[in-house]
Amino acid sequence: MKLHSLLSSIGLACTGAVLISSTAFAAEPVTSVYIGGGLAYSSASGLGGKIDSAMAAQGLGTSSTADSSSTNPNVRLGYQLNSNFAIEGSYDRVGTMNVQSAVSTPSADTASGTWKAHGLGLSVVGRLPIDNKWSVYGRLGAEQWRTSLNLTSNTGGATNAGTSSITTGLVTGLGTAYSVSRNIDATAEYIHYDRVGSTSVTGQTGINAFSLGVNYHFM
């Protein structure tokens, strides 16, 4: 089983366990609005080949290589329904991945450019406290991505591809949080984003991200 599949399953199980436990046991509500942000290290394996598949659908024969990782900021806005359960919106970025392509058809050329994406997400977050400071949490939701691919000839040739797509995919995550104070949490989370990009327009891939962040609760 792949690592992201294993951790995604654990994340789903964690979220489910919290939902069940919060129903079975009456916890005192701790409602709050919170805002947060952080930095995420994102990786996409085999992106060059997926770009080639999209270019082939548009009549270009290419052999491409692409960056496999980038580090980008993210922003979170959430509503904590109680001590175990929250609904969270997010803005996430994946970019910029530099791309180099050798073009074989319709004419020989070389091209370079970028592949990048940004998305808006909505997730259910379930949290299980370990003690009065530490907790673990799972995430389950969906994210809508706008992905762009731009390639320009290095030689002044005819190669010029500028495409974009909008797709929606599943989001799963597993993380841990540390309560720095009554209002501030520090978080570390593994997240998997599914279906980033289009198979026939920009190239589609899954993204694995490791994020470090801080949330501030307005109480």
Beta strands, then each sheet from edge to edge (+ up, - down):
strand 1: 32-43
strand 2: 61-66
strand 3: 69-82
strand 4: 85-105
strand 5: 109-129
strand 6: 134-153
strand 7: 160-179
strand 8: 184-196
strand 9: 205-218
sheet 1: 2+ 4- 3+ 1- 9+ 8- 7+ 6- 5+
end
